Amino acid sequence: MSQQKCSRCAKPIPVGNLLYRLTIKVYADFDGVINIKAQNMDLKKEFEKIKSYPEELIEEEVFKEFDFVLCPRCKEIYCANPLHLPLDNVAIDTDD
């Protein structure tokens, strides 16, 4: 087994040390409503346009998955604010 590297800080994680796997899945959701009239859409033209797109591009519009390896410190930083939202003047120490 080879040594891992943290995907966030790039520090090596020695074999046998604690590491974390982070998987992020982003996928399309549907509320059950198709609003065709509001978009003035010609469905036949839209289907033809979609058929011409590369399959990988269409797939990424529906589902995308990311996999990362994190060291313990970067896991804590990530879990404290995974969406990087403003924290109303609260500082998070990201230095080791």
N, C-alpha and C positions, 0 to 999 in steps of 0.2 A: 504494500500500500504506500502510495506516495504522499508527500507532505501537501497539505491544502493551503490555500492563500485566501484571506478574507476578501470578499468581493467589494467591500466598502473602503477599507483602509489599506488593503494590499499587503498587510503584515502576514508573514508565514505563520501557519498554525501547525506546530510540530505533531507528528504522528502520536496518537494516544491522548492528545489534549482535547478538551471540550470544544466543540464547534456546533454551530446551529445551521440548519437548512431552512431557507426562506423560499417559499413558493408563492408567487403572486399570480392569481388567475383573474383576467379581465374578460368578461363576456357580455354579449348583448342581452338586453332584457326587453320584454315586450309587455306593454300595459293592456293589450287586447284591442286597441283602437287603431284603425288605419284611416288616416285623414287625407284621402286622395284629393278631394275637392279643394281643400285649402292650398294644396301644392300645385294645382293645375297640371297634373301629371298625365302623360300619355303612357299607359302601362305597357303597351307593345314596344314603344321606343325605349322605355326604361329597361325592359327585359333584354332587348337586343344589346343595349349598352352594357348591361351587367355581364352578358355572355362573353363579351370581348375582353373583360378584365382577366388578368392572370388569377388562377385558382388560389395562389398563396395570398394575394391581396384581399380577395373576398373572404378567405378564412380569417385573416387578421382583423377584419371588420366585425367578425362574429365572436372570435375567441383568440386570446393571446395569453401565453403562460411564460413566466420568468422564473428562473431558479438561481438562487444565490447561496453562498456559504458565508456565514458571519462569525467573527470571533466573539467571545462573550461581551466585550465592551461595546462593539458595534451593534450587537443584538439589543443591549440595554438602550442605546441611543435610538435605534429604530423603533423599538416598542414604546418609548416615551412619546413619540410623535411621528407615527408612520406616514402621515400625509403632509408633513412639514407645514402645519397650520400655524398662524401667528399665536404666540403664547402670552400675549398681553404683558410684555416687558419682563417675562421670566426667562432667565438665561440658563441654558443647559451647557455644562462644561463638556466639550467634545474632545478635550486634550487628555492624554493618558497621564 
